[in-house]
């Protein structure tokens, strides 16, 4: 099995991002990734690329449960965290409200979805991105 559960092998912490349950799942993940890529393709990839590998692996480990978790959503949540760490307050409040609504909606009505992995990936990325941007800002001075 390539999806991650609390009983799976260690490598599934990296392979679950490549597995999707059905075509619509893959299509939605691709569309959202493409949307963020258009905005962030010139961003600081020295942070973003390692973060898109490390943070989802940690999130997969922390949120593993008996139901297999798969999909690219954890990577997209990392990208959302990075994006939100650099926008203005007005847009941030609108965006965070939409994200929280989507996590609550998913948690309540999509019982097969591992909502915790999204929350862990987004919040870890957001905090790491804030620290990274602060360090980068000090380094440039």
Kinemage of the C-alpha trace (Angstrom):
@kinemage 1
@onewidth
@group {chain A} dominant
@subgroup {mainchain}
@vectorlist {calphas} color= white
{ca unk a 1} P 0.000 0.000 0.000
{ca unk a 2} L 1.278 3.492 -0.867
{ca unk a 3} L -1.151 5.445 1.322
{ca unk a 4} L -0.187 6.288 4.902
{ca unk a 5} L -1.816 4.781 7.996
{ca unk a 6} L -0.587 4.226 11.517
{ca unk a 7} L 0.333 0.651 10.468
{ca unk a 8} L 2.091 1.376 7.164
{ca unk a 9} L 5.778 1.364 6.255
{ca unk a 10} L 7.945 4.466 6.661
{ca unk a 11} L 8.152 5.225 2.922
{ca unk a 12} L 4.420 5.791 2.730
{ca unk a 13} L 5.052 9.124 4.475
{ca unk a 14} L 6.374 10.230 1.075
{ca unk a 15} L 4.324 8.142 -1.367
{ca unk a 16} L 0.833 9.020 -0.123
{ca unk a 17} L 1.078 12.387 -1.914
{ca unk a 18} L 1.236 10.591 -5.266
{ca unk a 19} L -1.820 8.367 -4.760
{ca unk a 20} L -5.396 9.549 -5.368
{ca unk a 21} L -8.669 7.787 -4.723
{ca unk a 22} L -10.421 8.715 -7.969
{ca unk a 23} L -10.082 11.027 -10.972
{ca unk a 24} L -11.992 13.969 -9.453
{ca unk a 25} L -9.667 13.868 -6.419
{ca unk a 26} L -6.660 14.109 -8.756
{ca unk a 27} L -8.290 16.815 -10.898
{ca unk a 28} L -9.131 19.044 -7.927
{ca unk a 29} L -5.627 18.675 -6.477
{ca unk a 30} L -4.080 19.508 -9.878
{ca unk a 31} L -6.310 22.550 -10.366
{ca unk a 32} L -5.576 23.992 -6.912
{ca unk a 33} L -1.853 23.297 -7.275
{ca unk a 34} L -1.817 24.955 -10.715
{ca unk a 35} L -3.642 27.998 -9.282
{ca unk a 36} L -1.037 28.473 -6.541
{ca unk a 37} L 1.826 27.685 -8.917
{ca unk a 38} L 0.795 30.567 -11.185
{ca unk a 39} L 1.161 32.929 -8.222
{ca unk a 40} L 4.216 31.398 -6.558
{ca unk a 41} L 6.376 30.053 -9.400
{ca unk a 42} L 8.894 32.864 -8.890
{ca unk a 43} L 8.907 32.520 -5.095
{ca unk a 44} L 11.731 31.416 -2.865
{ca unk a 45} L 12.014 27.777 -3.860
{ca unk a 46} L 14.942 27.261 -1.460
{ca unk a 47} L 12.308 27.213 1.287
{ca unk a 48} L 9.230 26.028 -0.553
{ca unk a 49} L 10.562 22.843 -2.175
{ca unk a 50} L 12.049 21.296 1.010
{ca unk a 51} L 8.979 22.426 2.959
{ca unk a 52} L 6.718 20.630 0.452
{ca unk a 53} L 8.548 17.368 1.189
{ca unk a 54} L 9.327 17.597 4.914
{ca unk a 55} L 6.141 19.170 6.318
{ca unk a 56} L 3.694 16.756 4.619
{ca unk a 57} L 5.797 13.803 5.821
{ca unk a 58} L 5.657 15.059 9.411
{ca unk a 59} L 1.952 15.852 9.062
{ca unk a 60} L 1.304 12.390 7.647
{ca unk a 61} L 3.076 10.821 10.605
{ca unk a 62} L 1.212 12.941 13.174
{ca unk a 63} L -2.212 12.471 11.639
{ca unk a 64} L -1.939 8.817 10.590
{ca unk a 65} L -4.978 6.758 11.459
{ca unk a 66} L -6.477 3.429 10.474
{ca unk a 67} L -8.140 4.837 7.346
{ca unk a 68} L -5.508 5.254 4.583
{ca unk a 69} L -4.604 8.850 3.765
{ca unk a 70} L -3.650 9.757 0.220
{ca unk a 71} L -3.537 12.760 -2.075
{ca unk a 72} L -1.581 15.918 -2.741
{ca unk a 73} L -3.626 18.075 -0.367
{ca unk a 74} L -0.922 18.222 2.304
{ca unk a 75} L 1.515 19.742 -0.190
{ca unk a 76} L -1.132 22.233 -1.281
{ca unk a 77} L -1.724 23.120 2.386
{ca unk a 78} L 2.010 23.815 2.742
{ca unk a 79} L 1.869 26.129 -0.269
{ca unk a 80} L -1.210 27.880 1.187
{ca unk a 81} L 0.636 28.425 4.481
{ca unk a 82} L 3.616 29.925 2.660
{ca unk a 83} L 1.364 32.160 0.574
{ca unk a 84} L -0.653 33.415 3.539
{ca unk a 85} L 2.474 34.246 5.513
{ca unk a 86} L 3.292 36.965 2.982
{ca unk a 87} L -0.004 38.711 2.234
{ca unk a 88} L -1.664 41.792 3.754
{ca unk a 89} L -4.015 41.580 6.744
{ca unk a 90} L -7.256 42.258 4.869
{ca unk a 91} L -6.652 39.484 2.348
{ca unk a 92} L -5.297 37.242 5.121
{ca unk a 93} L -8.524 37.467 7.138
{ca unk a 94} L -10.644 36.581 4.098
{ca unk a 95} L -8.346 33.725 3.135
{ca unk a 96} L -8.029 32.245 6.619
{ca unk a 97} L -11.826 32.386 7.034
{ca unk a 98} L -12.258 30.424 3.806
{ca unk a 99} L -9.612 27.879 4.838
{ca unk a 100} L -11.114 27.370 8.295
{ca unk a 101} L -14.579 26.980 6.745
{ca unk a 102} L -13.261 24.388 4.292
{ca unk a 103} L -11.547 22.410 7.086
{ca unk a 104} L -14.673 22.458 9.256
{ca unk a 105} L -16.908 21.572 6.286
{ca unk a 106} L -14.585 18.741 5.255
{ca unk a 107} L -14.320 17.454 8.824
{ca unk a 108} L -18.087 17.422 9.308
{ca unk a 109} L -19.262 16.059 5.985
{ca unk a 110} L -16.388 14.114 4.404
{ca unk a 111} L -15.681 11.431 6.973
{ca unk a 112} L -13.178 9.595 4.758
{ca unk a 113} L -10.922 12.663 4.559
{ca unk a 114} L -8.072 13.068 7.037
{ca unk a 115} L -8.697 16.712 7.978
{ca unk a 116} L -5.881 16.725 10.532
{ca unk a 117} L -3.234 16.337 7.849
{ca unk a 118} L -4.491 19.520 6.181
{ca unk a 119} L -4.510 21.429 9.465
{ca unk a 120} L -1.032 20.222 10.481
{ca unk a 121} L 0.451 20.944 7.046
{ca unk a 122} L -1.065 24.403 6.772
{ca unk a 123} L -0.287 25.563 10.308
{ca unk a 124} L 3.257 24.143 10.292
{ca unk a 125} L 3.983 25.756 6.943
{ca unk a 126} L 2.496 29.079 8.004
{ca unk a 127} L 4.600 29.209 11.179
{ca unk a 128} L 7.768 28.006 9.434
{ca unk a 129} L 7.208 30.544 6.649
{ca unk a 130} L 6.825 33.402 9.128
{ca unk a 131} L 10.101 32.430 10.808
{ca unk a 132} L 11.823 31.993 7.442
{ca unk a 133} L 10.629 35.376 6.143
{ca unk a 134} L 11.753 37.078 9.366
{ca unk a 135} L 15.209 35.491 9.176
{ca unk a 136} L 15.455 36.362 5.485
{ca unk a 137} L 14.457 39.963 6.219
{ca unk a 138} L 17.137 40.298 8.905
{ca unk a 139} L 19.733 38.702 6.669
{ca unk a 140} L 19.068 41.202 3.870
{ca unk a 141} L 19.635 44.187 6.197
